[in-house]
Amino acid sequence: MLLSVLFCGLTLTSCKDDDDDVNYGSAGDDGKPSAVDNGRWTDLSQYMDTSVNPGDDFFMYCNGTYWKNTSVSSFIFPQYEIKGYTDSLVKAFSKKVEELTVPAKDKFLKDFDKRDQTAAQAQQLYDKVLKESGLDAATTKEEAWKAAARLAKAGAFMMIRLCPFSTEGKIRLYAYCDDIEYMSGVGFGGGDADARHAHRTPTYNAAFVNSLQPVSNVTRSVSEEEWPMLVTFLKELGFNPEEVFTVSVYFAHQGMDPKSKDAEEYNKAMKQMQDLSVDDFKKLAKEYFRADTTFISTSAMAALNKELGKGMKEVSKESIEPYMDKYYFSYDISKEVSDKLVNAADILHGEQAVQEIMDVFTERIKNNTWLSEGSKKNALEKLNNMAINVGRPDKWISEALNNIEDCTNALEDLYSIRKTRLNAYKVLNGKPTKQYSLHAMLMDNSDTTLGEPNAFYQPNYNSITLLPFFISAPWYDASQNSAINFETYSTFAHEITHGFDTDGCKFDKNGDPNALWATQADSEEFTRRANQLIAWFSSFDVLPDAPGVKANGKVTIGEDIADLGGVEMAFQCYNNYLDKNGFKGEQKQLQLKRYFYAYAQEYRSKYTRRYVDFIAFGIGRENGPDVHSMNKERVNGIVSNCDGWYNTFNITSGKLYRQPSERVRIW
């Protein structure tokens, strides 16, 4: 989590740049004195290497001394072999989140500790729920599946999991067959996930994406002919099967192949479960139900651990806590962060900033020279329909907040928590995506909470989300220089641009898989420009002091497009601000330089070759290469395509210099 934030954000470093000796009272062309920005901006010269020509390597020009003088220790895990200025900021924010008291979570953990004192009540509840479900008495498959649904309604863990997604502008649910989960913590703690885009699923299958047909061809809810037992289960659970969808539909709406191996594996598991005999299904349902026995007493947990047999699968309080945070307490944690760490002024600032960017982007689309009118119309509709989630939801869904004060034991807590989530899904189901996308993401089993230092675009919801870390101090601070604060806009604009990158352009205004392009010519021209950016990024050495290892622009193209759009639009917003507020001549030039200094310093860092191998090339990384360029390329690869950078620093030559006709212009 901490590492992922190194790839984004705002620079807070104070600096003294080489133009601080300008005449602060210099007049503009009209003879009137220029406005002056007295916001906080102190010395960053300690990090700069001004012996480097900015036209050769802007990253090292701004960060070279830091790179040369910083040592990075070796770790067991290469993802930690990086240092950057954001570490302390992220840790400070994360510490504040960790110190919050979440009432339901706190009570649950306390009740878990005193299971032996409440074992009798828990065992009685366990037996009662099983008996009232009618599972043992079931004689037909339909009766057995209904009994399983009654167990789930009572709060027991069951084999069918529901999760929200969006289709045709509404929040809906998809159902999938879940493995028996003993809350062993397996799969937690890898540390290399890129939290900034937890909800972006990169689409690498270009042929599939290009072949996507209108969403009506893939929107199929759970069919009684194909899934009779699942339909029975959903009806007994209280859901209309016509409003619950299959994994294949979900895959299609995430830009993934609905006929992929992964999708087929889910479907196969469901079919196998449906084909079980009555007795075999009852045995399986009991096995799922039995997974909760660990919450009855310490002896029950020990017995289950002994049966599981493998140490890494053993249930413990340490493994249960992150599991509960992910699947059941994310909404409660988010509410607590909202109440304690978010203020209205920060929300207002974030919303105003996003609106400024939206206005700039609207004009850029209208003035676009390579799009047809039909594609412009589609792009504007998508932009105008984008859900903007800044800081926190406007209102909280009360049915989604846990209240276990009256529960007497950990098992009862757990059952109550699961029933709360089930009821919350019933409330969420059918709500308009634009207003409820953030609620859905806080409940979708993806670890997302308002306590993450995170910002992301979700194609299926057509939404950008700026969590509190990105709209509050020290990331944004009204007391600091406006160049720094406007540079934070680049993060907001970055996320908006994701709606129009190589993945985002495959989804329409509702987040359904319909391509943005009205003509084949538009699609081809977008691809041509994207390929230009791929070639440019692939020409860079990924380590400043170890030439010869080239970047992979094909993997990072979506993020590179978003970086380019983000920096350009934020720069335009800042230009507009300076002109509107009377900045002229040298003073305006100073502030524009500071904007690019702030952007370069955002990625100030030092990292090892092992880190590059792990992040950029995916060596030993479970998820393969990271979709973001390395920090040096995120600076050099972007500014070298921005006219404003050339004009501000008077760049007319150097390794980064590109003729105006060579500079990539997409959005």
N, C-alpha and C positions, 0 to 999 in steps of 0.2 A: 504493500500500500504506500509506504513512504517513498519507495523508489519511483513508483509510477508518477507521483506528483512532480518529480524532478523534470518531467517532460512538459510541464505546463505552468501557467501562472503569471505572476507579476514580479518585477524586481523591486526590492525595497532598499537596495544598497544605495547609500549616499555617495555622491560623486562630485569631483571637481574636474570638469572637462577642459579641453584646451581652448575653449572660447569664453571662459568665465571672466576674462578681462575686457569684454566688450563694454562699450559706453552704454550704461543702463538708461541714459536719458536720450539716446539717439532718436532722431525724428524720422518719420516716414516720408514718402514722397510729397504728402500734403503739408509738410512742415510741422505737424502736430506730433508730440512725443508718443512713442510706442507704449503700450501697456507693458507691465513687468510682472512676472510670476515670482512671488516671494515664498512659494511653497517649499517645504523641506527638500533640499537637494545638496548633499555634501560630498565628501571625497570618495571617488571610485578609482582614482589614479593608481592606487596600490594594486589593482587587478589588471590594469591595462598594460599593453606592450606597444608603445607608440613608435617603436622602431619598425614595426610591421606596417606596410602600406595597407590601409583599409580596403583598397581596391584589389589586393591580393588575397587577403584573409581577414574578413571583418570579425569573425569569431575570435581569432587570436589577437587582433588589434585591441579588442575590448577585454579579452579574458586571458591573454597570453601569459602575463606574470603569474596569475593565479595557477594556470596550468603548470608552469615550470616549477613553482615553489610548493606545490601541494603534493603530498605523498598519499597513496592509497594502500591500505593494508590488505593482505591476502586473507580471504575468508574461505570457509568450506564451500559456501555457495557463491558462485561468481556474480550473481545478481546484486550482491552487496558491495562489489568492488567499484564503487563510485562515490565521489564527494561532490556536494553542491550546496549553494547557500540556502536552499529551501528546506534542508533537513530540519533545522531548528524550528522553523515556522510550522512545519507539518507536525513535528513532535509536540510542540506547545499546544497546537489546536487539538491533536489527538488526546493529549493528556486531559484537557478540559472536558472532552467528551467522555473519557473513561471515568472521570470523577463525578459525573452525573449519577444521580440515583433514579433508577427506573423502578417504580413501585412493584409492578407485577413481576419483573425479573428478580428483584431483591427477595420478594416473598417466596417465589418458586425455589430459589437456591437455598434459602433457609429451611424450607419444608423438605427439600431433598436431603439436607444434612440430618434432619430428625426423623427419617423414615422409620427407624426401629420403634420409636415411640408411637407412631401412628399406623403401624403395619396391620393391625386388626381391622381398622376402618378401611384401609386401602384394599385389603384382601376381600372384604365384604363388598366393596364397590366393584372390584374386578369380577367377582363371581356374579353379582347382580346384573351387570351390563351384559355379560355373556348369556346368562339365562334369558333375560328379557329380549335379546336379539332373536331368539328362536333358532339359532344356528344348529344346535344339537338335534332339534326336532325336525329339521327340514328333510323332506323326502324327495324333492325335485330340484332341478338346477335353478329354476326360477325362485323357489322358496329360499334356497341357499344364498343366491345373489341378493335377494331382498334382505336376508338376515345380515349379510355382510354390510349392506348399506346402513342398516340400523346400528350396527356396531360403529360405523364411521360417524353417524349422526350423534351418537353418544360420546364421541371424542376419541375412540380407539384408533390406532394407526391401521390403515388399510392399504390394500394393494393398488388402488386407483388414486392418483394424485391429480388435482385440478390446478390450473395455473392461468392467469389472465394474459391476453394478447388483444390486438385490435383487428377488426375487419369491418369494412364499409363504414368507417367513422364511429364505431361503437366498441366498447370494451366487451369482449366475450371471453369464454373459458375454453381451454382445450384439455382433454383428458389423456393421460398416459399411464401405462403400467409401471408401477414403481417397485424397485427391489425392496426386500425386507430390510429395514433400517434399524440397526441396534444402537444408533447414536454413538458409534464408536469413534467418531472424529476422523475416520479415514477420508482423505481428500482435503483436509484442512491444513492450513499453515504452510503452503508451498512458497508463498512470499513473492512470486514472480508475476502474479496477475496484473494486468494493466487496468487499474481501477478507473482510470479516467474515462474509459469507454466501455464500461461494464455492459452497456446495452447496445453496443455496435457489434454486429456479427459480420465480419468481412466476407465478402463473396468472392472467392477465387475462381469459381467455375464460370468463366466468361460466356462460354457457349450456352450454358443453362440460362444465365441471366438474360442474354440477348433473345432467348427463345420464349421468354415468359409471355403468356397470353393473358387477356383480360381476366381479372380476378374471379369473375363469375364461373370460369371453368374449373376453379380449384376450391371455391367456397362450398364445401359440403359438410353439413353438420353430421353428427353421429347417426348413422342409418340403422334402422331396425332390422333390415334385411341382412346387413353385413355384421352388425354388432348387437344381436338381440339381448345378450346378457348385460352388456354395458348399458343399453337402453333401460333395461329393468333396474339396474343399479342406480342410474341417474334419476329416474322417476321416483324411486323410493327415497332417494336422498333429497328430493324436493326441487330438482332442476328439470327444465324442459329440454329434452335431448336435441331439439331443433336449434337450441341456443348454445350447445356445447359441441366443440369441433374435434377432429382427429389430429393426431400428430402430423400427418402429411400436410394438412391445411396450415398448421402452425409453421412447419418448415418452409412452405411456399411464401408465407407472409414475412418470414425472416430473410428472404433472399437465398434460401438454401434449397437444394434439390429435394422435392417431396418424394422422390423415388430413390433417394440415396440409401446407402447401406445402413446408416444410423436410423433413418426413418423406418426402413423395413424391419429393423431389429425390434423397434418398439411395437410395430404392428404384429410382428410374428409372436412376440411375447403375449400380447393381448389375445390373439387368436388361440394360442396354446392354452391360455387360462380359460377361455370360453369353451374349449373342447374337453376340459377335464370332466370326468364323471362326477356325480354328486358327492360321493364319498371322498374322492381326491380333492375336490374343491373345498369341501368342509375342512379337511386336514390342512390345506394351504391357508385358508382364512384363519384357522386357529393359530397357525405358525406366525402369521402377521400379528395377530392379537397378542400372542405370548411375548412379543418383543417388548411390550410395555411392563412386563413383570418386574424389571429392574427397579421400577419406581415404587414397588411395594415395600421392600426392605433391603438392607445390605446383604442379607443372606440370599435373597432372590437374585440380586445382582451378581453375587459371587457364583451362584449356581449357573447362571446364564453365561458368565465369563468362562467358567470351567468347560461348559459344553461347547462354546465357540472355539476354545482351544488355542487360538493364536493371539499372542500378546498384543499385537498391533490392533486387534479388533476389540480388545477389552473395553467395556464401558467404564467410564469414570466421570467424576464431576467435571474434570478438566476438559473432557471430550464433549460432554453434554452441553456445557455453556455455549461454545461457539455454534453448535448445532441449533440450539434454541434461538440464539441471536439471529441466525440466518433465516430459519423457517418460521419463527413465531413471534419474535420480539422486535423485528425491524421497524414496524409501525410505531410501537411504544417508544423505542429509542429515538425515533425521528421526532415524535411529539415532544419528548423531553428536551431534545436539542433545540427545537423550535421555540419552546417556552423560555429556555434559559440562555441561549446563545445567539438568538436572532432578534434584530430590532427593526422597527418599521422604516427607519431612515435608510438602512442598508438595502432593504427590499425596494424602496422607492428609487434609490440610486440605480440598482440593477435593472429595474424595469425601464427607467428612462434611458439608460445606456443601450439596452436592447432595442428600444424604439428608434433611437438615433441610427443604429446600425441597420435596422429594417428599412428605414427611410432611404439610407444610402444604397442599400442593396436593390431596393425597388427602382431607383433611378438608373443604376448600373444595368439592370435587366432591360429596362425600357430603351436605354441607349446602346445596348449590345449590337455589334455590327455583324456577328456571324450567325445569330439565331433567326429562324423564320418567325413570322408573327404568331403562328400556331404554338411553337415551342415557348415563345415569350409569354403567351397567355397561360400556358400550363405552369410555367415557372412562377409567374406572379400569383396564380391561384394557390400553388403549393406554399409559397412564402406567406401569403395572407392567412392560410389555414394552419400554419405551424403553431403547435402548442408551445407556449413559453412558460416554463416552470422556473421561477426565480425564488430561491431561498427556502420556500415552504408552501404547502397548499393554503389556499385562501380559507378553507374550512376543513375540519377533520371529520372523517366518518366515525361517528361514535360507536357504531357496531363493530368496528375493527380494533378498538382499544380494549385491552384485557382488563378485567376486574375479577380478581380471584380472592378478594378479601374474606369472603365467607367460606372458602374451601378449607378443609381440615387436614389435607395430606397432599403429598407431591403428585400422586396419581390423579387425584381429583383436580388439582391445578392443571395438570397436563390435559385431561379430558376437557376442562373448561376452555383452555387456550385453543385447542383444536376446534371446538364448537364455535368459538368466536371467529376464527379465521373462515370457517365454512359459512357462517352467517354474513361475514363481510363480503365474501365472494357473491353471495346472493344479492346484496345491495349494489355491488359494483357492476354486476352483469347487466349489460344493456345501456350503461351510462355513456354519454358522448365522450369520445376519446379526447377531444381538445381540452375539456375541463377536468378529466379524471385520469389522464395519463400518469401523472406523478403518483397518485394513489396506487394505481396498478403496479408501478415499478417498485414501490415500497412494500408490496405484498407478493412479489413474483419469485421468491426463492433465489434471488441473485446476490444477496449480501448488501443490497443498496439501502443505505440509511442517510439521513441528513447529516450524520456525523462524519461522513467520508470527505476527504479533501478531493472532490471530484466534480467534473463537468462532462457532459456527454450529449450526443445526439442519438435518438432511437428512431431508425427508419420506419419501423412498423407503426409507431405512434405519430410519426412526423412531429417530433417534439425535441426541443432542446431543454436541458436541465442544468441549471447553475446552482449547485448546492452551497450552503452558507459560507464555506471556506473561501469561495471566490468572489463574494460580494461584501466582505467585511474586513476590518483591520486585522492583521497588517497588510493583507493582500491589497485591498483598496482602503485608502485613508484620505479623507478630505483635506487633511493638513499638509499632505505632501505635494510635490510639484505636479502640475497638471499633465506633464508629459508622461509621468509614471502612471497616473490614473487612467489616461486615455490609452496607454499601452495595454492596460488590463482589458480594454474593449476587444483586443485582438483575440482573447480567449472566447469571448461571447460570439464574435463574428466567425471564429473558427468553427464553432459548433453549428452555427446557422449554415455555413458553407457545406458542412457535411451532408446536408439535405440535397446537395447538387454535385456531389463528388462521384467517383466511379461506382460506388455502391448506391448512394442516395438517389441518383438520377434514375434508378430502376423502380422507384416507388412514387406513387402519385400523392395528391394532396391529403388523402386519407391514410396514407401509409400502406396502401394495398399495392401489390406488385404489378404496376402498370408503368411502362417507361415514360419518361418526361418528354421525349422527342416526338414532335409532330411529323417530322420527315426523316427519311433515311439520311439525307444530306447533313442534317443537324447532328445525328448520331455519329456519322463518320467524321465530321469536323471536330466534335468534342473528343473523339478518340485520337485524332491526329494531334490535337493540342496536348492531351494527356500524355501521349507518347513522347512529345517533345520534353515534357517535364521529367518523364521517366529517364530519358537519355541524359538529361542534364544532371540529375541526382546520381545516376549510375557512374558518372565521370569522376565523382569525388572520392578521395581517400578518406576512410572513416576514422583514422587516427591521425591527429596533427603531427605526431613525431614518429610515425611508422608508415611511410608511404608504400603504396602498392596494393593495399587491401581496399577494394572498391565497394561502394554502397550498392544495394540492390533496390533500384528505383521502382521495380515492378511490385515489390511487396509493400512499399510505403506510399504508393501513389495517392491513395485516398486521403491520407493524413497530409501529404505534401500539398495537395490541392486545397485542403482546408486551411493549412498554414498560410498559403499564399493569399487566399481570399480574406483570411482573418487579419493579416498584417495590412493589406491594402485598404480594406474598408475602415479599420480603426484609424489608419493614417489619414484617410479622407475625412473622417469624423473630426479628427484633431485639427486638420487644416481649417475646416469649417468653424470650429470653436475659436481658433486663433484670429481668424479674419473677423468674426462676429464681435470679438472682445477687444479689438483694437491693437493687436500685435502686428508690428511692422518691422521691416528692415532686419537689422542684426538681431533684434530681440526675437523676431519670429524664427529666424534661421537657427538661433540658439535652441529654441524650444523644439524645433523639428529634429535637430541633432540629438537632443535628449530623448526624444521618442525612440530613435533607433538604438541609442545607447541602452535604454531601458529594455528594449526587445532582446538585444544581444546578451545583456547581463541576466536576463531571465534564464538563460541556459548556461550560465557560468558553472563549470564543473570540471572535474578531472576523473577519468575512468581508465581502466586497464584493458589490455588486449583480451583477457578472459571475459571481461564484461561485454566487450564488443562481440566476441564469438557467441556468447550466450544470448544477448539481446538482438543484435542485428542479423545473426545467422542461425539462431535457434539451436546451437550446439548444446545438447543436454537440457533443452527447455521443452517441457511437455507440449506447449501450445505452438511450437515452432517460432520463427522469427517474429519479433515485435513489429507491429504495423506502423510505428513511428520511426522516422529517421533519427540518427544519432544527433546529439545536441549541436555539434559543429555544423552539420549539414542543415539542421533546422534554421540556423542563422544564415550561413553562406548561400545555401541553395535558394533561399527565399529573397533576401535583400537584392540579390543579383538579377532578379526579375521585376524589381519595383522601380519605376521611374522616379518616384519620390526620393529614394535612397541615392540614386545617381545625382539628382539635382541638389540634394541637401549637402552632400559631401564633395560635390564637384568631381565625381569619378569619371575619368575619361580614358583610363587604361588600367591594366592589371589583370591578374589571373581570373578574377571574377567578372571582368568587364564583358558585357554582351552588347552587341549592336541593338538599337531599338527594335529592329525587325526580328531579332533572335529571341527577344524576351517573351516568355510565355504569358499570355493573357487569356484567362478563362472566364472568371467572374469579376 
